[in-house]
Structures are given as C-alpha cells and as structure tokens.
Amino acid sequence: MGYNITQKILASHLVSGSLEPGKEIAIRIDQTLTQDATGTMAYLQFEAMNVPRVKTELSVSYVDHNTLQTGFENADDHRFLQGMAAKYGVYFSRPGNGICHQVHLERFGVPGKTLLGSDSHTPTAGGLGMLAIGAGGLDVAVAMAGGPFYMAMPKVVNVRLHGRLAPWASAKDVVLEVLRRLTVKGGVGKVLEYGGEGVKSLTVPERATIANMGAETGATTSIFPSDEVTRAFLRAQGREEVWVELLADPDASYDEVLDIDLSSLEPLVACPHSPDNVKPVHEVGPVAVDQVVIGSCTNSSYLDLMRVAAILKGKVVHPRVSLVIAPGSRQVLTMLAQNGALADLVAAGARILECACGPCIGMGQAPPSGGVSVRTNNRNFKGRSGTADAQVYLVSPETAAATALTGYLTDPRELGDPLVVEMPEKFYIDDRMILPPAEDPTSVEVVRGPNIKPLPPAKPLPASIQGRVLIKVGDNITTDHIMPAGAKVLPLRSNIPAMAEYVFAGVDPSFARRAKEAGGGIIVGGENYGQGSSREHAALAPMYLGIKAVLAKSFARIHRDNLINFGILPLTFVEPADYERIEQDDVLEISNIPEALRGGLELEIKNISRNFTFKARAQMTPREVEILLVGGLLNYVSTQQRK
Amino acid sequence: MGYNITQKILASHLVSGSLEPGKEIAIRIDQTLTQDATGTMAYLQFEAMNVPRVKTELSVSYVDHNTLQTGFENADDHRFLQGMAAKYGVYFSRPGNGICHQVHLERFGVPGKTLLGSDSHTPTAGGLGMLAIGAGGLDVAVAMAGGPFYMAMPKVVNVRLHGRLAPWASAKDVVLEVLRRLTVKGGVGKVLEYGGEGVKSLTVPERATIANMGAETGATTSIFPSDEVTRAFLRAQGREEVWVELLADPDASYDEVLDIDLSSLEPLVACPHSPDNVKPVHEVGPVAVDQVVIGSCTNSSYLDLMRVAAILKGKVVHPRVSLVIAPGSRQVLTMLAQNGALADLVAAGARILECACGPCIGMGQAPPSGGVSVRTNNRNFKGRSGTADAQVYLVSPETAAATALTGYLTDPRELGDPLVVEMPEKFYIDDRMILPPAEDPTSVEVVRGPNIKPLPPAKPLPASIQGRVLIKVGDNITTDHIMPAGAKVLPLRSNIPAMAEYVFAGVDPSFARRAKEAGGGIIVGGENYGQGSSREHAALAPMYLGIKAVLAKSFARIHRDNLINFGILPLTFVEPADYERIEQDDVLEISNIPEALRGGLELEIKNISRNFTFKARAQMTPREVEILLVGGLLNYVSTQQRK
C-alpha cells in the first residue's frame, strides 16, 4: 500500500521505531530554527553539550519576539545569539529581518525535509511540503547536536479540500473552519495532511497560513503537498533548485479524513477567548472595535498585506480604531515600499510596526481597558494581548481591513467587488540581513549580558515524592497561563530565577512565593494542560521552583515533552473523576516511582490530607522514563555522551 | 530704536509688564500643543478649571510619547485624550501621525504667533518664526483656559550666521556648536534669535533642528526670521496664506551677540553624557558602535531622512550595528514610501519604527549593556536610553548614517561627494489623521481608564517649614534624574501615586520610601537643577511625596516654574558655599515664609542638625509668591475665578 506525504518524510528520516500510530519513533532532523525568546536558553543548552558545530544541514537563529527593547536585556540577548550563531555554525537573521516562520518559508524551507523549531508555529513551513514540528528549545538543541527527535508516531488526518474559495473567503477562514471542527485539542497526536483538488487553488503563503494555525488544534504539524504551485513559489524566491515533487501515493491510507468544501466557506471569526470559538462574522454582528492588528506569522505575507492595501487604498481608518500593521519580513516590507502599497497603508492611517511578532505575543499595542481588538493573529487567550480585560477576535486580513474602515466587526463581503491580487513572478531577494556563520569559530567572541544566567541544574527524580498541591487549575490551561509572555516577562527569558517569579502570575500571583516557601510541590490540571506556545520556560521555571509532578486529565504534546525534558513527572488521572477529589493545599505522596515507571507506568498516589489513594498513569516511552529519572534531557544527553 | 523679532512678537502679545530683561511679563498665547506624556495631566487640570471650550486660536493634542503600549495604560490615555480634545475644542493628532513638533511645523505653525507647549522642545516651531515656548502642563492648561503666560522677560541673544554650511556639515552641527559654546545652562533666561546672511541658506526643517535643540542650552526659546524660505515651505505645505514676513528691524538691538561661521563648521558630536560635551567627530575617533538611532523631533524631517536614504542606498548596515529609524511624521513616512526612499532604507537593513519619539525618550530600543549608541536625538543623559551603562553620542543624520555603514563613529566627509537632496515643491498633505473637535461637545463621552487618577490636591504653603534634607544632589541634575521616563515609568504619567514611587529612582531608589516615611522634606541641588524635559511630574510627584522646598545653586527655567505651579518653594543659596555645609538627613527650618516672600524675598534657614543659619533667596514675582502661598497655580486660578 502507498504512503501518504507524512509517512514518506518520516520513513526517509526514520532513525528508530516504526510508523505505527502511538509508538515511539525517532527521526533525523535536517533543519532547525530558533527565535530569540526561546533561543537564548536553547543555545545555552547546546553549549552545555560540548559540540563544536551544529550537525544539521541548516540551522537558523531568528530574532523576532523581543524587539521592543525596553531594557538592556533584549539587545544583550540579540548580541549573545549573534555570537553563538557565528561560533557554532548557525545562520543569524538579524532583528528587523522578520518573523522566523515567514522568513524560513521565503528563504530556507525545502519540500520533503524535516524542520524542528523552538516555536509552536514551526508547522508554517508545512505550507511548502516540509515536515515542520515545534518543540522545546532543549529538543532543538539536541537536534543541532545531531541527535534525533523522538515522538509518538502521530495519526495522519487527511484534510480534503474541495472546490475553491469564494470571493472574500480566505486561507484564514479555512483554518478557522478546521479549528471550529477539531477544537483546540482535536489535533493532539495527529498530523493534518492537506489534499484534494482544492489544494492547487491555494498559493504557498495561503497554505502556510493554514499550516501555521493548525498548531492551535494541538496537532503535531500540518503539511501540504509539494506541487507546481510550490515550484512556482520557490522559483519566485530564486530557489527553484530545492524543489521536489511530493505527493501522497494514489493508494495512500489515512487514519482519519476531514472534508472541507472551500466554496462554501464564508468569513469566520474566532471569538474571545479561544481560537476554536469560531463563528461566521455576519452572525457575530457589528461589535464596536477599538483596535485592528494585522500581522503575526499567520497573516503577514506579501499577499496578505497587498490585499489589505488594496482594501484600504484611498480610505481612512475609523476614528475609534487604532490600526497597526506589522509586516512579516523585510522582504515583504521592502516590496510594499517599492510598489507603493505601503504608502497606501500609511496614508489610510495604519501605524506601521517593525517586522516582528509584536502585538501577537503581547509585545506592545495592548488594547485599552475593556477594549475590543480584531487581529489576524493565531491566539486570543485572555490577557495575551497585554490587557487583562480586552476582547480579542481572530480574523482574516480581509475581515480585519474591512473592520478597520467601519469601526465594527465587518464581513468583508460588504466591500463589494472581489479583490484581485496576484502572486509576484519574482520576490525581492536580498539576504544581507541574514549573517552566515563565521568561517573561523575561534575568532568569535560571545558576549553575555548580566541578564543571561547559567541554566539551573536539574536534579534526578526522587524515588518518592511528597508534596503539596500548589495550584489546581481547569481545562485548556495554556503555556501563557503557566509562564506569561508579554513586554514585562519576555525579556527575562534568559534569566530563569527572575522569570520564575511570574509562574502562574495571571492566575494566582502568590504561586511563586508559595512554591518557594513550600520548597516545591505538585500542580493539578484539567484537560489539554499546557496548550499553546512551545515555550519550555513553562517547564523550566516550575522546575526551578521545585515542582516535581504535574497531574492532569490530559496534556498538550509539546508541554508534556518539555516537562519530561526538565525532569518533571507528567501524570494523567486513570479515573478523571479523581480530579474532583483533590484540592489546593492537599498533600500528595507518590511512592516507588522508578519501579512504577519502568514497570506498567501506573502509579498509586496517596492523598494524605484526605486519606484516600487513586491511580495515575505516566504515558511515556522507556527512553522518556530514563530521561525523567536522571533529571531531564540535558542530564540524559551527558550520560549518553559519557557512555 | 527698532525691535528685534522676539520683541516684536512679545510686544504684539503683551498683556502686562514691559520688555525689560528680568521683569515679569505676561503674554497672550495663540496656540498650544500637548503630547500624551504630559497631556493627560494637562487636560485633567484644564477640566478642573471649568472652562467649556479652549480659548486659544488653536490647540492641538498629540500622541507621540507612549506608543509602545506594553500595557492598557497607554491606550487608555489615548482614548481619554481623544475624548477630551473632541469635547473641549482641541484638534487631536492620532497615534501614528507623528511627533508633535514635526507635525506642528508641517501643519499648524504660523510665523509671528505664540505657541505654548507642554514639551521642552516646543521651540522647534521657532524655525518658522513662531515664538514657541515649552512649559509645564498646568501652564498650558491655563493658556487653553484663556490665561496669559507669565515669565521673566528674557535677554535676546543675536546668533549671527555667516557664510554657508560646507558639504557634510548640517543644521545639527550648528546647534551642537551653539551648545559647545553656551553649555547646557548658557541659554537660561535668554532667547536665541538667529540672524545674519547665513540664515537664508537654511531650509525651515534645518532651522527647526537648530531651534529645537536650543532647548538644551536652557534657553527660553530660539527663533528664526520668517522670510522667503519660510514662505516657500508654507507654500509646499499648502499653507502659504498664513505666511507673514517677520524680520528684525535694521536698527534692532540685542542683549548679546554670538557669531557663527557656518562655512567653518565640521561634523560635531555630543559625547556622553551631556549635550554640551561637544567635539569634532574626527577628533573623537573611531569608537566602535552597537546601535545607530535616527529620528526624534530634532532630526526626523523629510529632508533628514532623504539624506540618510541617499547615503544608505545600495549599501548595508555593519553587522555589529542595529540601525533604527523613526520617521518624524506620517507625512514624512508617506513621502518616503511613495518615492522609494523607504525601500532603500529597509533594504539597507534599517529597522523602521513608528512615527513617534520612541528611543529618544527611552521608549524601546535600549542599547545592549555597556553599548555605544549614536543617535540624532537631542539628549544623551546617562540612562535615558533605557540602559544605565550605555554610552550615547548625539550627531547629525549624515554622521549617523555614515556610522551605521562602517560600525565606527564616522565623519561623513569620508563618504566623498556631497549629497544633493532638494526640498520638495509640494509635501504630501493629508490631515485625515488629525481629528477636529466635535461640533456638539455634549455628544462626547470621555472614557477614563483605571490608571487615570484624579489630580492630587496641593496644600497652601505653611508659614514655616521644618524638614529633613531627603537627598543632596550635584550640578545639572535633569528632570530625567528627578522623575525618570522610559518604558516602565512613562505609562504611569496619569497616575501620580504610582509614579511617585520612581522619584529619583535612578539616583537613590530609597528616596520615595524615605520621603513617605518622613512625611516629606527638602531637596538640596547644585547648579542648573531641573534641566531637560519640561515634565511637570518632576514637581508634581515630589509634591505628592510631601516635598516642601528645593534649595539649589540655580534652577532651569521650566522646572522652577513647575515647582511654583505645584506649591514647592524654589530657593537659591545666597552664598553658594553654603551648599557644602549641608548634608543629607540634616534637618532644616525655614520660618516666616509669607513675610519673607512678600518682603525682600530673602529667607533665613536654620540647619538644626548642625546648628547654623544661612541665607537663601526666592527669585519670584509677586504673582508667583501668591501662587506659591495658596499651594500652586491650580489653587490660584480657582481663587482668581471666584473673585
């Protein structure tokens, strides 16, 4: 029987295991990417492995998160990253060059290759036919050191696209429809592989939008075929030579199928406060809007912004609306500046921000108190915008532009005649803001600012844990809840002791203090614990505070992996009802941990405060068990190196 | 005998007093401007005066300082300002429309008129032949309410320009030369009135650069003639009808004369950490540079950025240098986007920031630790960049651009052939981002966010003060020292209790706590205390902390006025040597204050801790004495209104 695209790439990169869903596989990683918010830590970890030069085909270090630079910390990180890249054989995309996923798509992505990135939206490159997976920085560091990436073999869902998009419906609406159907946990343990005759009507940037926001379903990744559309895109990027055709075999099989009729899609919106709270724009009605934000790795391509410029040209934003636009890359910005579209945007009243993530990660442009913000971003978790009581709606660039003009959430079909925006024959190609690694690594001095602190060491997991439940949270807790980002906290990413003060700060500001007073403890969570961003700080900072175990109904993939990587035991309830029987401040005891983990992976937990016992499960591979027992992946790698 | 330009404008606006240097005069104010960092407080003060509509010819409210929006506070302020403007008859320049001084020059400035602005760089409009003065927000509020502006009649210095600038020397170098000669306190109590045949070789934006940074000498303002060059500028802005000729009479007299030979000026640089630490660029030598910032109200005009674009075109920034460019206005940015210059800047690796003050006021782009930043800004006070140990150099746009390319502080004459950049015949004119006031004020709802706190009330000055010296500081203490700005503190501008926690934070972080514990006290300063920014928060927040008097060797004008406006007694040592005899924590007693102030203005102060007495002087007009005694200008205005 034939292979689907996912299986083809996995098979050609398989280091160990077999392609049976749920079984552990290890794959060779061709390319890695990091961004600055996760990168500093990732390179500190890489450095700790004592490997003189990255062993991947290509590794790129991007700066796109911390570009406001409200203190010395960010510029220090940028300088450190630039030095590390030069020294260890990594390409360095300078601040202002753009958002990692947009630039990687433009300049580096290769169909059929594997990409591991320390950012949850790494699957964006799936738009080019790459198998692109988001992971914690430590996993990426291991990959740079030549190690394989381990994961449970995902199920492959065939998302079959039929027909073509109606005028004013867009790629964003396709992925919002996927989210509406799958929810934010419907993709866990799965790859969303797109197919069907509708694919060929979508350009690579549109495919990238869809692959990008597949991350919000919890999917391992999303992937599109590499076809003539892909070839044309690579040709326009001056990289046709890297193109290979990559299609599913005609007799390929899939674990699941999802059919989407493109022609029936209408403009959709994800309402506050979850990307899966999706409704048709016209059903939500004319919500009064204070801010419109166009940008982010989901929707900041040349095509996206040309459409926005065409809508705004000659008009002006509504007096109530602050419209901000952050182009995805220097390539995009230069082209808009060359062809006059940028002048149209500025004339229409848009505030142009640097080519970076910006408002999407709460780095600036926080809406007013209780404000309504309509954004082309991928996440609308409460508070992520920087304003705790803001209402954030996620839409397509077309809907955003229409809304900016009227001041109310607006179905872009009200604008009338459809837009005609063509893909360029040739993009503006200029890689001078991407610095190649130094030819002589010994010539490179890596400068470390005072905020760049050594990695805190992880201790081996004890044989038994007795600890207090420091917090009990509900379902769909995001890594933004666990380890907030935003303008105040993101600059501390390379300083775990300082960062740890903010763990759960938005949920319970006393958490860090209580954790330190108790000398650590246990976290109890609901379903899909740790969804959202890939940030390993959501494991690393709790580790620093002495958290030994997280007990939840279920976990998001990357966060579960991060917990193991940093030596925190991720456990799920055998009986979800037991969740109700535990309260904050209960003292739990978990005994005989090594035996249980190396045995049936079922552990008995005693609730000492309430005097009952219940069962929990550790869904881990034998390799993961050993990682956990030695105190995390970095310790494990050192052990392996010494063997 | 004939009048100079300053005298002509003052005479035509005189409400009381006579034009004798040092004597108090009151003048009618035609126009006012505010920006968002000082504006929220100014409009709260205006509101407290119960005047239904501003009484000026024109008042404009700009948003240019707090545009990063790292929390809800900024957007709340913007919304409040927009509402207040609509309600009270003020034009509102929306966020993204540009820096107040640049936009005012382009769209509103009128030769021969008076302008009072709650920003110390208000003199920029002197480039157009306006008498434009920076003041505290409360003074501006009084002017909006129709009150005159009081000041001591300044001396008028005739700055005579001879010859014309050599290639690669620029307007910035002219004002750096003025600073080199006058120092940061040499302009106190003076107006710098430019004349001489060299004036006609300078465009209005160049004159504006010179007038702008005259603020750094401590001058009341700087002013240029209104001539055919002015007329051409206004014509290009579509406003020729407001032009009037305004020249000094041939037989005008001046209090002082300063001659500058333009043709002998070479590229200059103000070295860390003062704008008057000026040397020729080539003498300072090739300092390695980490960052270049081009922008600020001093150097972000169309002409400035076209020159930068011409220098950078086809080249790329040095790998060590982060180059950021913040265009001065939406007019400038649109024109650069229309004519391709912006594409050249982006292609060369420039990071384009929003049209706003940005890095100049420490709102983002803080350099790395110990980093060297070369900027076209007007101030390089230690720490103002956001990085305490950064070294900031102030230069012309040409020097900045040359430096960005080489990575070392570079004399632009090394670039070779001179630039030819012409003033446009016609600027891009589009005022759609400037909202006129509402026709029906009752229709306007003013929304106040939770960070917008009522103004703290000021108490009448007691008859005697006994207080501890809470801090003793040296010469040239800036309002940045007293009340820091930057990304952390600026958003608190409308919340005095929160802001007061940061008074002297960079000098002595315990100050606010100690002041509160002691229930207030006294500050001792050296020469030129309170130079720099006009921020009245440097008086308002100390007032909130209970500061009753500041005893210094001398004061900067705006800060002294602000102290009086908020009921804090500004005293100078009769014998400067007495400064040495006082230490922090000494307890001082000042008795019979009303009698002394209404009498000879000399006060006896007892140092109780060291048991000696000394004399201090209160240089105040009778009106200022009354303002002080009732607890500040707002109380005084209420008293007057009740009469």
Interface residues (C-beta under 8 A of the other chain):
Chain A: T67 L68 Q69 T70 G71 F72 N74 A75 D76 H78 R79 Q82 R94 P95 G96 D290 Q291 V316 P319 S322 V324 R330 L333 T334 A337 Q338 G340 L342 A343 V346 A347 G349 A350 R351 I352 L353 E354 C355 M363 G364 Q365 A366 P367 P368 S369 G371 G386 T387 A388 D389 A390 Y428 D430 R432 M433 L435 V447 G449 P450 G486 A487 K488
Chain B: T67 L68 Q69 T70 G71 F72 N74 A75 D76 H78 R79 Q82 R94 P95 G96 D290 Q291 V316 P319 S322 V324 R330 L333 T334 A337 Q338 G340 L342 A343 V346 A347 G349 A350 R351 I352 L353 E354 C355 M363 G364 Q365 A366 P367 P368 S369 G371 G386 T387 A388 D389 A390 Y428 D430 R432 M433 L435 V447 G449 P450 G486 A487 K488
